[in-house]
Amino acid sequence: MAAAAPPPPPTPAAITLPDPTPTGQPVFARVRLGNASDVPHIHKLIHQMAVFERLSHHFSATEASLSSTLFTSPPFQSFTIFILEVSPNPFPPTIPPHPLFSPITQIAPLDLPINDPEKEAFRSHNSGGLDVVIAGFVLFFPNFSTFLGKPGFYVEDLFVRDCYRRKGFGKMLLSAVAAQAVKMGYGRVEWVVLDWNVNAIKFYEEMGAKVLQEWRICRLTGEALQAYGSAHN
Amino acid sequence: MAAAAPPPPPTPAAITLPDPTPTGQPVFARVRLGNASDVPHIHKLIHQMAVFERLSHHFSATEASLSSTLFTSPPFQSFTIFILEVSPNPFPPTIPPHPLFSPITQIAPLDLPINDPEKEAFRSHNSGGLDVVIAGFVLFFPNFSTFLGKPGFYVEDLFVRDCYRRKGFGKMLLSAVAAQAVKMGYGRVEWVVLDWNVNAIKFYEEMGAKVLQEWRICRLTGEALQAYGSAHN
């Protein structure tokens, strides 16, 4: 993870210090496994993502549809969610350990306190009385490479709420998935990006990913998919 | 799927009918669930696919790596394989039924008997004394659309052996996955295609699929992936 850039002087009149030690508020960040109690927050995050991508007309997920399809199998066997939490205080080790995953914590030294206008709506159920807010998530699941003869992870969605962007949290979430893949002996982590999103492509390439230029996704959905339902039922 | 055409006359000496009914040998085709006993055949099929795609230098799957990663969870929950079998004889209903899937059978009226030079190597373990040969497979697994709030299927590989191509068997396998998605209430079936493979793209579009032109696959693998292993372990 890249360290945060040194902060600007606190006031224009302040002496510029030679030491780049951040003087602002530290933010404690934690990546933990999501669970069924996170569904209302996950639903809100997905909706924000749809709005951000100007695709909210394609958004039809409900809390009920997410509840019936997510968290129905153990983590990493199928759809898995990592939740990003932030707090002005260190995280106590209150989460029961999972045999395959321990929460990842990190301190982000920021130059300014983050003003989160939706703090109350995203307060974490796992806060244990502390000031813990859900800032983002990543949803991933196993895929399979027949050539490698082993699984990988496919990252379906990664989202960080507006006021927490450009602080390294997206990289923290994606790195957590990559680290988990290595830990489990998996061969690949894959995801997709829009070809015109040059900033995202640059970011991913700097993380070590290759962008496959020749492959195109084929999608069978809606009525064209439903037409196959009558043939074999 | 189109309904199977009526069978040809029983002997070559029969009167030639004015309608375009094929006069050759019918081939009975069946799509069934793969299981652990299919691994040696699946391994051979994947190897043939790698050779066909001129990517055999990327092929490192072994029977052991496939055995340890496939068929470790119930069908459709994770990696799932449909096997395509062909036979000159009708299939007896010898496969125990699965609650979520019944084998799909179809009669392909061909104008010539298929000369399969690898018949012995691909003889099916489920043949029950009949002349049943494994002709192809499709490997797929659940993916997830956060916008739809429900799963879909991702088709990782579809392969039909050389002598069985251009006979509708690829479509039979892909249609079986689509039908299963509809049966399970899933929202999408997705796969990838190379952008220069115009014949495949035409075939998929005729099946009702849309080719997404703007999305690119990002892949983190090899040493670039391994580098994330040390960060959080």
Boltz contact constraints between the chains, C-beta under 6 A:
constraints:
  - contact:
      token1: [A, 46]
      token2: [B, 146]
      max_distance: 6.0
  - contact:
      token1: [A, 58]
      token2: [B, 147]
      max_distance: 6.0
  - contact:
      token1: [A, 59]
      token2: [B, 147]
      max_distance: 6.0
  - contact:
      token1: [A, 60]
      token2: [B, 148]
      max_distance: 6.0
  - contact:
      token1: [A, 61]
      token2: [B, 149]
      max_distance: 6.0
  - contact:
      token1: [A, 65]
      token2: [B, 149]
      max_distance: 6.0
  - contact:
      token1: [A, 65]
      token2: [B, 150]
      max_distance: 6.0
  - contact:
      token1: [A, 66]
      token2: [B, 149]
      max_distance: 6.0
  - contact:
      token1: [A, 69]
      token2: [B, 150]
      max_distance: 6.0
  - contact:
      token1: [A, 69]
      token2: [B, 151]
      max_distance: 6.0
  - contact:
      token1: [A, 79]
      token2: [B, 144]
      max_distance: 6.0
  - contact:
      token1: [A, 104]
      token2: [B, 232]
      max_distance: 6.0
  - contact:
      token1: [A, 144]
      token2: [B, 79]
      max_distance: 6.0
  - contact:
      token1: [A, 144]
      token2: [B, 156]
      max_distance: 6.0
  - contact:
      token1: [A, 146]
      token2: [B, 46]
      max_distance: 6.0
  - contact:
      token1: [A, 146]
      token2: [B, 157]
      max_distance: 6.0
  - contact:
      token1: [A, 147]
      token2: [B, 58]
      max_distance: 6.0
  - contact:
      token1: [A, 147]
      token2: [B, 59]
      max_distance: 6.0
  - contact:
      token1: [A, 148]
      token2: [B, 60]
      max_distance: 6.0
  - contact:
      token1: [A, 149]
      token2: [B, 61]
      max_distance: 6.0
  - contact:
      token1: [A, 149]
      token2: [B, 65]
      max_distance: 6.0
  - contact:
      token1: [A, 149]
      token2: [B, 66]
      max_distance: 6.0
  - contact:
      token1: [A, 150]
      token2: [B, 65]
      max_distance: 6.0
  - contact:
      token1: [A, 150]
      token2: [B, 69]
      max_distance: 6.0
  - contact:
      token1: [A, 151]
      token2: [B, 69]
      max_distance: 6.0
  - contact:
      token1: [A, 156]
      token2: [B, 144]
      max_distance: 6.0
  - contact:
      token1: [A, 157]
      token2: [B, 146]
      max_distance: 6.0
  - contact:
      token1: [A, 175]
      token2: [B, 228]
      max_distance: 6.0
  - contact:
      token1: [A, 178]
      token2: [B, 220]
      max_distance: 6.0
  - contact:
      token1: [A, 178]
      token2: [B, 225]
      max_distance: 6.0
  - contact:
      token1: [A, 178]
      token2: [B, 228]
      max_distance: 6.0
  - contact:
      token1: [A, 179]
      token2: [B, 228]
      max_distance: 6.0
  - contact:
      token1: [A, 179]
      token2: [B, 231]
      max_distance: 6.0
  - contact:
      token1: [A, 179]
      token2: [B, 232]
      max_distance: 6.0
  - contact:
      token1: [A, 182]
      token2: [B, 226]
      max_distance: 6.0
  - contact:
      token1: [A, 182]
      token2: [B, 228]
      max_distance: 6.0
  - contact:
      token1: [A, 182]
      token2: [B, 229]
      max_distance: 6.0
  - contact:
      token1: [A, 188]
      token2: [B, 219]
      max_distance: 6.0
  - contact:
      token1: [A, 188]
      token2: [B, 221]
      max_distance: 6.0
  - contact:
      token1: [A, 189]
      token2: [B, 220]
      max_distance: 6.0
  - contact:
      token1: [A, 190]
      token2: [B, 217]
      max_distance: 6.0
  - contact:
      token1: [A, 190]
      token2: [B, 219]
      max_distance: 6.0
  - contact:
      token1: [A, 191]
      token2: [B, 218]
      max_distance: 6.0
  - contact:
      token1: [A, 192]
      token2: [B, 215]
      max_distance: 6.0
  - contact:
      token1: [A, 192]
      token2: [B, 217]
      max_distance: 6.0
  - contact:
      token1: [A, 193]
      token2: [B, 216]
      max_distance: 6.0
  - contact:
      token1: [A, 193]
      token2: [B, 218]
      max_distance: 6.0
  - contact:
      token1: [A, 194]
      token2: [B, 214]
      max_distance: 6.0
  - contact:
      token1: [A, 195]
      token2: [B, 214]
      max_distance: 6.0
  - contact:
      token1: [A, 195]
      token2: [B, 216]
      max_distance: 6.0
  - contact:
      token1: [A, 204]
      token2: [B, 218]
      max_distance: 6.0
  - contact:
      token1: [A, 208]
      token2: [B, 220]
      max_distance: 6.0
  - contact:
      token1: [A, 208]
      token2: [B, 224]
      max_distance: 6.0
  - contact:
      token1: [A, 209]
      token2: [B, 218]
      max_distance: 6.0
  - contact:
      token1: [A, 209]
      token2: [B, 220]
      max_distance: 6.0
  - contact:
      token1: [A, 210]
      token2: [B, 219]
      max_distance: 6.0
  - contact:
      token1: [A, 211]
      token2: [B, 216]
      max_distance: 6.0
  - contact:
      token1: [A, 211]
      token2: [B, 218]
      max_distance: 6.0
  - contact:
      token1: [A, 212]
      token2: [B, 217]
      max_distance: 6.0
  - contact:
      token1: [A, 214]
      token2: [B, 194]
      max_distance: 6.0
  - contact:
      token1: [A, 214]
      token2: [B, 195]
      max_distance: 6.0
  - contact:
      token1: [A, 215]
      token2: [B, 192]
      max_distance: 6.0
  - contact:
      token1: [A, 215]
      token2: [B, 217]
      max_distance: 6.0
  - contact:
      token1: [A, 216]
      token2: [B, 193]
      max_distance: 6.0
  - contact:
      token1: [A, 216]
      token2: [B, 195]
      max_distance: 6.0
  - contact:
      token1: [A, 216]
      token2: [B, 211]
      max_distance: 6.0
  - contact:
      token1: [A, 217]
      token2: [B, 190]
      max_distance: 6.0
  - contact:
      token1: [A, 217]
      token2: [B, 192]
      max_distance: 6.0
  - contact:
      token1: [A, 217]
      token2: [B, 212]
      max_distance: 6.0
  - contact:
      token1: [A, 217]
      token2: [B, 215]
      max_distance: 6.0
  - contact:
      token1: [A, 218]
      token2: [B, 191]
      max_distance: 6.0
  - contact:
      token1: [A, 218]
      token2: [B, 193]
      max_distance: 6.0
  - contact:
      token1: [A, 218]
      token2: [B, 204]
      max_distance: 6.0
  - contact:
      token1: [A, 218]
      token2: [B, 209]
      max_distance: 6.0
  - contact:
      token1: [A, 218]
      token2: [B, 211]
      max_distance: 6.0
  - contact:
      token1: [A, 219]
      token2: [B, 188]
      max_distance: 6.0
  - contact:
      token1: [A, 219]
      token2: [B, 190]
      max_distance: 6.0
  - contact:
      token1: [A, 219]
      token2: [B, 210]
      max_distance: 6.0
  - contact:
      token1: [A, 220]
      token2: [B, 178]
      max_distance: 6.0
  - contact:
      token1: [A, 220]
      token2: [B, 189]
      max_distance: 6.0
  - contact:
      token1: [A, 220]
      token2: [B, 208]
      max_distance: 6.0
  - contact:
      token1: [A, 220]
      token2: [B, 209]
      max_distance: 6.0
  - contact:
      token1: [A, 221]
      token2: [B, 188]
      max_distance: 6.0
  - contact:
      token1: [A, 224]
      token2: [B, 208]
      max_distance: 6.0
  - contact:
      token1: [A, 225]
      token2: [B, 178]
      max_distance: 6.0
  - contact:
      token1: [A, 226]
      token2: [B, 182]
      max_distance: 6.0
  - contact:
      token1: [A, 228]
      token2: [B, 175]
      max_distance: 6.0
  - contact:
      token1: [A, 228]
      token2: [B, 178]
      max_distance: 6.0
  - contact:
      token1: [A, 228]
      token2: [B, 179]
      max_distance: 6.0
  - contact:
      token1: [A, 228]
      token2: [B, 182]
      max_distance: 6.0
  - contact:
      token1: [A, 229]
      token2: [B, 182]
      max_distance: 6.0
  - contact:
      token1: [A, 231]
      token2: [B, 1]
      max_distance: 6.0
  - contact:
      token1: [A, 231]
      token2: [B, 179]
      max_distance: 6.0
  - contact:
      token1: [A, 232]
      token2: [B, 104]
      max_distance: 6.0
  - contact:
      token1: [A, 232]
      token2: [B, 179]
      max_distance: 6.0
  - contact:
      token1: [A, 233]
      token2: [B, 183]
      max_distance: 6.0
